[in-house]
Amino acid sequence: MPLADDAGIWSSTKSSLQKRWHRDSRTSQNCQIARYTLVDFSPQMLELSRSRSANFKDRTVFLQADFKKDDWTAAVPAGFDLIVSLQAVHELRHASRIPKLYAQLCSLLVPGGSTLICDHVNSSFPSGHRAAHFMTVEEHLSTFKEVGFIKAREICPAADLSLMAAEKPSAKTLKRLPAKTKS
């Protein structure tokens, strides 16, 4: 999961979207990101990321951490402007674990920071293992808001995937929010 400081990125390196990002050198070379932090539980995926991002090794940090464990954020310095997750959230293996993860991501962001999540989503009427494993887009958006994000929205649906975004309120925004919304 790539975490970005000035843009931090948290992501599963298996993602086809991330593979495209690594291949598109024009995008990567023109990006004004001071530091990338890539987090994955798999040493093999981190090594793959190292080779794919070799041109950015001077501004990339690789951390091995498992976001299924309660203390995974201890290994990750907070203060990210952007957190991007590409097909990693479903690795939690149960939708009931997603709210905690989203709260942890929110805690890693600076006020006014954003998160982009691209992952598998349920249809409105899921069946079988999908019912417990994934959330609907509406459930993701509601969960973002429940854990403190604002402006939660779907950016791009694609079959059983969705790209969603949310923002951590800035200090200025928090002052304007009603007391009930702040908690």
C-alpha positions as CSV (number, residue, x, y, z in Angstrom):
1,M,0.0,0.0,0.0
2,P,1.7,3.2,-1.0
3,L,1.7,6.1,1.5
4,A,2.8,9.5,0.3
5,D,4.5,12.3,2.2
6,D,3.8,15.2,0.2
7,A,2.3,12.1,-1.1
8,G,2.5,8.8,0.6
9,I,1.4,5.5,-0.9
10,W,0.2,2.3,0.7
11,S,-0.7,-0.4,-1.7
12,S,-0.6,-4.0,-2.8
13,T,2.0,-4.2,-5.5
14,K,0.0,-7.0,-7.2
15,S,-2.4,-4.4,-8.6
16,S,-2.6,-3.9,-12.3
17,L,-3.3,-0.2,-11.7
18,Q,0.0,0.0,-9.8
19,K,1.8,-1.9,-12.4
20,R,0.6,0.6,-15.0
21,W,1.7,3.5,-12.7
22,H,5.2,2.0,-12.4
23,R,5.4,1.5,-16.2
24,D,4.3,5.0,-17.0
25,S,7.6,6.8,-16.4
26,R,6.2,10.1,-17.7
27,T,3.7,10.2,-14.9
28,S,6.2,9.1,-12.3
29,Q,9.0,11.4,-13.4
30,N,6.8,14.5,-13.6
31,C,5.3,13.8,-10.2
32,Q,6.2,16.4,-7.6
33,I,6.2,14.0,-4.6
34,A,9.0,14.5,-2.1
35,R,8.8,11.0,-0.6
36,Y,7.0,7.7,-1.2
37,T,6.5,5.2,1.5
38,L,5.5,1.7,0.3
39,V,4.1,-0.7,2.8
40,D,3.4,-4.4,2.2
41,F,3.4,-7.5,4.4
42,S,5.2,-9.5,1.7
43,P,9.0,-9.2,1.3
44,Q,8.6,-10.4,-2.2
45,M,6.2,-7.7,-3.1
46,L,8.4,-5.1,-1.5
47,E,11.4,-6.4,-3.5
48,L,9.3,-6.2,-6.7
49,S,8.4,-2.6,-5.8
50,R,12.1,-1.8,-5.2
51,S,12.9,-3.0,-8.7
52,R,10.0,-1.1,-10.3
53,S,10.7,2.1,-8.5
54,A,14.5,2.1,-8.8
55,N,14.5,5.5,-10.5
56,F,13.0,6.9,-7.3
57,K,15.1,5.1,-4.7
58,D,16.4,8.3,-3.3
59,R,12.9,9.3,-2.2
60,T,11.3,6.0,-1.6
61,V,11.0,4.2,1.8
62,F,9.9,0.5,1.9
63,L,8.3,-0.8,5.0
64,Q,7.2,-4.4,5.8
65,A,4.1,-4.2,7.9
66,D,0.9,-6.3,8.0
67,F,-2.2,-4.1,8.2
68,K,-4.2,-7.1,9.5
69,K,-2.3,-6.7,12.8
70,D,-3.4,-4.1,15.4
71,D,0.0,-2.4,15.7
72,W,1.0,-2.1,12.0
73,T,0.9,1.7,12.1
74,A,3.7,1.8,14.7
75,A,6.2,1.1,11.8
76,V,4.7,3.9,9.7
77,P,5.5,7.5,10.4
78,A,2.4,9.7,10.3
79,G,2.1,12.9,8.4
80,F,1.0,11.8,4.9
81,D,-0.7,14.1,2.4
82,L,-2.0,11.2,0.4
83,I,-2.6,7.5,1.0
84,V,-3.4,5.3,-2.0
85,S,-4.5,1.7,-1.7
86,L,-4.7,-0.4,-4.8
87,Q,-6.5,-3.6,-4.3
88,A,-5.2,-4.2,-0.8
89,V,-8.2,-3.6,1.5
90,H,-9.9,-6.9,0.5
91,E,-6.8,-8.7,2.0
92,L,-8.5,-8.1,5.4
93,R,-10.8,-11.0,4.4
94,H,-13.8,-9.6,6.1
95,A,-15.8,-6.4,5.7
96,S,-16.1,-6.0,9.5
97,R,-12.3,-5.2,9.7
98,I,-12.4,-2.3,7.2
99,P,-13.6,0.4,9.6
100,K,-10.6,0.0,11.8
101,L,-8.2,0.1,8.8
102,Y,-9.9,3.3,7.6
103,A,-9.5,4.9,11.0
104,Q,-5.9,3.9,11.0
105,L,-5.3,5.4,7.6
106,C,-7.1,8.6,8.7
107,S,-4.7,8.8,11.7
108,L,-1.7,8.7,9.4
109,L,-2.9,11.6,7.3
110,V,-2.1,15.3,7.9
111,P,-5.2,17.5,8.4
112,G,-6.6,18.1,4.9
113,G,-4.9,14.9,3.6
114,S,-6.7,12.5,1.2
115,T,-7.0,8.8,0.7
116,L,-7.7,7.0,-2.5
117,I,-9.0,3.4,-2.3
118,C,-9.4,1.1,-5.3
119,D,-10.7,-2.2,-4.3
120,H,-13.3,-4.9,-4.9
121,V,-16.9,-4.0,-4.0
122,N,-20.1,-5.9,-3.5
123,S,-23.2,-5.4,-5.7
124,S,-26.3,-4.2,-3.8
125,F,-27.3,-7.8,-3.4
126,P,-24.2,-9.9,-2.7
127,S,-24.3,-13.6,-2.2
128,G,-21.9,-16.3,-0.9
129,H,-18.5,-15.3,0.5
130,R,-18.7,-11.9,-1.1
131,A,-21.5,-10.9,1.3
132,A,-19.1,-10.9,4.3
133,H,-15.8,-10.4,2.5
134,F,-16.5,-7.1,0.7
135,M,-18.5,-3.9,1.2
136,T,-20.8,-2.1,-1.2
137,V,-19.6,1.3,-2.4
138,E,-22.3,2.9,-0.2
139,E,-20.9,1.0,2.8
140,H,-17.4,2.1,2.1
141,L,-18.5,5.7,1.8
142,S,-20.5,5.5,5.0
143,T,-17.5,3.9,6.8
144,F,-15.2,6.7,5.7
145,K,-17.6,9.2,7.3
146,E,-18.0,7.2,10.4
147,V,-14.3,7.2,11.1
148,G,-13.8,10.9,10.5
149,F,-13.3,11.4,6.8
150,I,-15.3,14.0,4.9
151,K,-16.1,14.4,1.2
152,A,-16.3,10.6,0.7
153,R,-17.1,9.8,-2.9
154,E,-16.9,7.2,-5.6
155,I,-14.6,8.5,-8.4
156,C,-14.7,5.6,-10.9
157,P,-16.7,2.4,-10.9
158,A,-15.3,-0.5,-12.9
159,A,-17.1,-3.8,-12.8
160,D,-16.6,-5.2,-9.3
161,L,-13.9,-2.6,-8.5
162,S,-14.4,1.0,-7.4
163,L,-12.0,3.9,-7.0
164,M,-13.1,5.9,-3.9
165,A,-11.8,9.1,-2.3
166,A,-12.1,10.8,1.1
167,E,-10.4,13.6,2.9
168,K,-9.3,14.1,6.5
169,P,-10.8,17.4,7.7
170,S,-8.4,20.3,8.0
171,A,-8.2,22.2,11.3
172,K,-10.2,25.0,9.6
173,T,-12.9,22.6,8.4
174,L,-13.1,21.0,11.9
175,K,-13.9,24.4,13.5
176,R,-16.9,24.7,11.1
177,L,-18.3,21.2,11.5
178,P,-21.2,20.7,14.0
179,A,-20.1,19.0,17.2
180,K,-21.8,15.7,16.3
181,T,-19.8,15.5,13.0
182,K,-16.5,16.0,14.8
183,S,-16.7,12.9,17.0
